[in-house]
Amino acid sequence: MSFESSSAVSIRHAANAIFLQVNASIRLYVALEKPKITGRGREKERKMGWIGDTVDSVKSIQIRQLLTQAVSLGMIVTSALIIWKALMCITGSESPVVVVLSGSMEPGFKRGDILFLHMSKDPIRTGEIVVFNVDGREIPIVHRVIKVHERQDTGEVDVLTKGDNNYGDDRLLYAQGQLWLQRHHIMGRAVGFLPYVGWVTIIMTEKPIIKYILIGALGLLVITSKD
């Protein structure tokens, strides 16, 4: 029994010794086979570290901060809409501010000028500059009233317009068969203007890529801002 026990202990010790020897050999092999980091490797490691730091920095933005920035952006948009609706009520015009898109009113108004409109209940008179919609056209037109015709039976006023820089009147611009504008076509009278300020709108309309870049930049600014 003692021999068998001694034999069992010796085998265990021998197995442990063999295991330790094999483990040491494996560690030595791994150490010898481990690739050395060259100059390029260190540079790559530094770059990966920079990318990792950047990703960690982006991830570090707290949800509460994102919600705060989103609420701030929503308040800005809501305030702008409230101001616009207030201007509509004050001026009586569905579009209180418009941008001149062509040179048909030169030299009085040039392309890129911003016009401020007001639509009172006073009758429209010859010589006034009005902005009007035409059936079938999405973009309103700003031209001068050259003739006013009052209907005797209804008292309604028919209006004929023309661009200061155009040779003929606007009947070619009106809907097919239409000879006059009625009051519901007119959005408002021009009561003031700012020169060239509307060029920002024109550029973003004609080159949508610029609009998307600006929107993306503003969105990124809102997301990453910590103030």
Phi, psi and omega in degrees: 000320179291324179296315179298322180292317179298319179297319180297319179293318180297319179296319179298315179296319180295320179296319178296320180296317179297318180298318179295322180294317179296318180298319178295321179295320180296316179298319179296319180296316179297320180295321180288326183273353182295125183293141177278141179274114179277185179299316179295322179297318178297320179296319179296321179296321178296319179297316179297324177296321179294318178297318178298319178298320179296315178298317178297324179295319178294319180292337183287349178295125186281151180297323179298321179294319178298318178296321179297316180294322179295319178296319179298316178297318178298322178294322178296313180297317180297319179297319179297319179294321179296316179298318180297316179295323178296319178296322178298318180291320183290317185273341184075014181247141178288343177219089186294338182228129178226161180248134176285122185257349182223177180260022184289345180250014176290149006271000182296308179235136181251164178300130181099351177287147175258131179251141174256129187251153174215135182237091178271177180274359178296147179296146179284135184241157177297137180099343179286148176263123184235157172249129186223157174260148176242135179303129180092355178244138181273329186264126178291162183238140176248114180215174183263144176282122180251345180204138178235130180236120180262128179282131183288328185281322184250341183080359178287155184251130172261140186234138173242134185239167179199143174282138181301331183260008179258156181279322184242175180285183189266013184296335176287340179271338181291170177298158183301126180085356181270129181251339183224159170264142172259171185299326183290345176283337188271127181273331181168167175266146175281121181243356179185167180204160172236123183287136169068352183295332182284359180297332177299315178295318180297315181297316181292331178285317183281334179232084184301333181300324178293320178298316181293323178296316180296317179296317178297319179295318178295319178297317178296321178297319180294319183290318186271350181292138181247006180269000000 
